[in-house]
Amino acid sequence: MLSFILLCLLVGAMAGFFAGLFGIGGGLLIVPVLVYLLPMVGVPESLLMSTALGTSFATIVITGFSSAQRHHKLGNVVWSAVKILAPSIMVSVFVCGFFIGKLDRDISSKLFVCLVVYLAIKMVLSIKPKTNKTVKPLTTQSSIIGGILIGMASSAAGIGGGGFIVPFLNSRGIDMKKAIGSSAFCGMLLGTSGMFSFMLSGWGNAAMPEYSLGYIYFPAVLCITATSFFTSKLGATATSKLPVPTLKKGFALLLITIAVDMFIR
C-alpha cells in the first residue's frame, strides 16, 4: 500500500505539472498509469479501465475547482458561451459514463488509446498556430451538438475535455485566454458529472477493494490531488521559462508510447 501511495503522489506531481505547462487535462497521464497501479490494491482485471476512468474524473473535480475559481477571478469565463455548452457536456458525460463503465476492458482501452493518439497529434500540430481561421458563430445548436460530442469523448478518456473544449470555443471566435478559462469551468462540471456517473455505474460492486465508492478508488484520488494541486501552478509558471514547443513534442511522443503499450497489452 505504501508503494501505491508514493507512486500516486508522483503521478499527481507529474500530471499536475504537465497540465499546467501545456493546458491539458492530467487524465491523459493519470488513466494509463492507474491501469498499471490499481492491481496493487486489488482492483480486478476486468474493472481496471472503469476504475481508472472514474478515479480520474474524481481528481478533476478538485483540481478543476481551483482552476475554474482562478479563471473566474481573472474574468476569463465567458458565461454566455458556457451556459448551454456546460449543461450539454454534463448530461452527455453522465449518460455515456454508464455505458463506458459497463464496456469490456479491451474495448474501453482501445477507445482511450485512439483518443490519446488523436490528442497527441493535435498537440504537436498546435505548436504552429493556423492563420486565416474561419470563425463560426457559437449558436445554441452548435453548443448542444459540441457539448454532446465533447462529453462522449471525455467519458472514454477520463479527461476534463480541455483538448476538445478550448479549440471548439476558439474556433467560434472566443479569445484563447477566455476559451481556456471557460474550458476550466466546463471541466470542473464535467468532472463532477463523470464522477457521479462512474460512482453510480459501479455502485455495490463487491469486487471493488475497500475505500471505493462505485468505480472510484478514493486513496488514489487523495494522493494524486495532494500533489497535482500544487504542481499545476508550477507548470503554469514554467510556460514562460521552458521551451514549451520542444516539450510538447516530447510529451506527445510519451503519450503515443503509452497508448501503443496499452493497445498491445
HELIX and SHEET records of a PDB file:
HELIX    1   1 LEU A    2  PHE A   22  1                                  21    
HELIX    2   2 GLY A   27  LEU A   37  1                                  11    
HELIX    3   3 LEU A   38  VAL A   41  5                                   4    
HELIX    4   4 GLU A   45  LEU A   47  5                                   3    
HELIX    5   5 LEU A   48  LYS A   73  1                                  26    
HELIX    6   6 TRP A   79  LYS A  102  1                                  24    
HELIX    7   7 ARG A  105  LEU A  125  1                                  21    
HELIX    8   8 THR A  140  ALA A  157  1                                  18    
HELIX    9   9 GLY A  162  SER A  171  1                                  10    
HELIX   10  10 MET A  176  SER A  201  1                                  26    
HELIX   11  11 PHE A  218  ALA A  238  1                                  21    
HELIX   12  12 VAL A  244  ILE A  264  1                                  21    
SHEET    1   A 2 SER A 212  LEU A 213  0                                        
SHEET    2   A 2 ILE A 216  TYR A 217 -1                                        
END                                                                             
